[in-house]
Amino acid sequence: MQEQHKITFRTVIKVPAGKVWQALTDPALVEQYFFGSKQDTDWKVGSPIFFRGEWEGKTYEDKGIVLSFNPGRSLSYSYLSSWSGLPDVPGNYLRVGYTVAPVEGGTELTIEQTNYDAERAQHSRENWERVIEGMRKLVEE
């Protein structure tokens, strides 16, 4: 898996940790804030995870393997975007991890993602900002 460029995105969402956790793991909620992606996994370590959908008229299927799953606390998965144009080989998968922690005033959500290069890392950071703002609106309202 790619490890050269790692981004960390951290924010506080003003709801209990259970609501943030549900927003990360419930496919019906994920679809509402994650570019319409349909998340498909059973969250068992070693199981596949898919994000399927349509963006700007093109269908996509991003995929990976669940690497860790600690209910209510953290999860991670490998990740290969169909938009990357890269061959489906282990070295082309990124790693995405989420950590949820109760803090005063809500829940701290930390997202870590490895990336291929600095330019793609910056693009990922911008995407996470949009995704998490959508999640925030969904769970805080």
PLY file of the C-alpha trace (Angstrom):
ply
format ascii 1.0
element vertex 141
property float x
property float y
property float z
element edge 140
property int vertex1
property int vertex2
end_header
0.00 0.00 0.00
1.03 3.57 -0.67
2.57 5.26 2.36
4.57 8.21 0.96
2.08 11.04 1.43
-0.23 10.95 4.41
-2.91 13.47 5.19
-4.66 13.86 8.52
-8.01 15.62 8.74
-9.35 16.37 12.21
-12.57 18.10 13.24
-15.08 18.26 16.08
-18.71 17.46 15.28
-21.22 18.69 17.86
-23.05 15.40 18.43
-22.36 12.29 20.55
-19.77 9.83 19.25
-22.46 7.23 18.49
-24.05 9.50 15.89
-20.71 10.11 14.15
-19.94 6.38 14.22
-23.33 5.60 12.70
-22.71 8.19 9.97
-19.44 6.40 9.09
-20.83 2.88 9.03
-24.51 3.07 7.98
-24.72 2.88 4.16
-27.98 4.85 4.06
-26.29 7.77 5.86
-23.00 7.50 3.94
-24.88 7.84 0.66
-26.40 11.15 1.82
-23.08 12.95 2.37
-20.44 10.97 0.43
-21.11 12.06 -3.17
-24.04 9.62 -3.38
-21.74 6.62 -2.92
-23.37 3.34 -1.99
-21.13 1.78 0.67
-21.18 -2.02 0.78
-19.36 -4.07 3.42
-20.06 -6.25 6.46
-17.23 -4.55 8.43
-15.50 -7.86 9.19
-11.71 -7.60 9.03
-10.59 -9.09 5.71
-13.96 -8.49 4.01
-14.29 -6.37 0.89
-15.61 -2.82 0.99
-17.08 -1.09 -2.05
-18.19 2.44 -2.81
-20.33 2.48 -5.94
-22.12 5.29 -7.66
-22.25 7.73 -10.51
-20.33 11.00 -10.78
-20.80 13.46 -13.64
-22.53 10.78 -15.72
-19.88 8.09 -15.20
-20.36 5.04 -13.00
-17.59 4.05 -10.61
-16.69 1.29 -8.20
-14.03 2.06 -5.62
-12.94 -0.87 -3.51
-10.75 -2.18 -0.76
-10.48 -4.55 2.18
-11.49 -3.86 5.78
-8.21 -3.72 7.72
-9.49 -2.96 11.23
-12.84 -2.46 12.93
-13.15 -1.43 16.58
-16.88 -0.62 17.03
-17.54 2.91 18.17
-13.84 3.84 18.09
-11.95 3.24 14.86
-11.92 1.52 11.50
-9.65 1.35 8.50
-9.61 -0.09 5.01
-7.43 -0.29 1.95
-8.74 1.74 -0.96
-8.39 1.85 -4.73
-10.39 4.42 -6.67
-11.59 3.44 -10.12
-10.82 7.09 -11.06
-7.12 6.56 -10.36
-6.60 4.67 -13.62
-4.08 2.47 -11.81
-3.90 -1.32 -12.13
-5.65 -3.35 -9.42
-2.49 -4.54 -7.66
-1.76 -4.40 -3.91
0.85 -1.63 -4.24
-1.72 0.76 -5.69
-4.11 0.64 -2.75
-4.19 3.51 -0.27
-5.10 3.24 3.42
-8.01 5.18 4.92
-8.58 5.24 8.68
-11.18 6.89 10.91
-10.98 7.46 14.66
-13.93 8.71 16.73
-13.37 10.10 20.23
-15.73 11.90 22.63
-14.51 15.40 23.52
-16.08 18.33 25.33
-18.79 19.71 23.06
-19.09 16.68 20.82
-16.95 14.16 18.99
-13.51 14.47 17.48
-13.30 12.74 14.12
-9.83 12.05 12.76
-9.33 10.77 9.22
-5.94 9.60 8.00
-5.28 8.70 4.40
-2.13 7.75 2.59
-1.72 9.00 -0.96
0.36 8.63 -4.11
1.87 12.10 -4.33
1.58 15.61 -2.88
-0.90 16.81 -5.54
-3.29 13.91 -4.97
-2.90 14.30 -1.20
-4.05 17.92 -1.47
-7.00 16.87 -3.64
-7.93 14.24 -1.03
-7.75 16.82 1.75
-10.16 19.08 -0.18
-12.53 16.16 -0.80
-12.51 15.22 2.89
-13.37 18.81 3.83
-16.46 18.66 1.56
-17.45 15.16 2.70
-17.16 15.96 6.40
-19.02 19.25 6.00
-21.86 17.21 4.45
-21.71 14.73 7.33
-21.72 17.57 9.85
-24.88 19.06 8.33
-26.56 15.65 8.29
-25.85 14.68 11.90
-25.95 18.08 13.61
-29.40 19.03 12.27
0 1
1 2
2 3
3 4
4 5
5 6
6 7
7 8
8 9
9 10
10 11
11 12
12 13
13 14
14 15
15 16
16 17
17 18
18 19
19 20
20 21
21 22
22 23
23 24
24 25
25 26
26 27
27 28
28 29
29 30
30 31
31 32
32 33
33 34
34 35
35 36
36 37
37 38
38 39
39 40
40 41
41 42
42 43
43 44
44 45
45 46
46 47
47 48
48 49
49 50
50 51
51 52
52 53
53 54
54 55
55 56
56 57
57 58
58 59
59 60
60 61
61 62
62 63
63 64
64 65
65 66
66 67
67 68
68 69
69 70
70 71
71 72
72 73
73 74
74 75
75 76
76 77
77 78
78 79
79 80
80 81
81 82
82 83
83 84
84 85
85 86
86 87
87 88
88 89
89 90
90 91
91 92
92 93
93 94
94 95
95 96
96 97
97 98
98 99
99 100
100 101
101 102
102 103
103 104
104 105
105 106
106 107
107 108
108 109
109 110
110 111
111 112
112 113
113 114
114 115
115 116
116 117
117 118
118 119
119 120
120 121
121 122
122 123
123 124
124 125
125 126
126 127
127 128
128 129
129 130
130 131
131 132
132 133
133 134
134 135
135 136
136 137
137 138
138 139
139 140
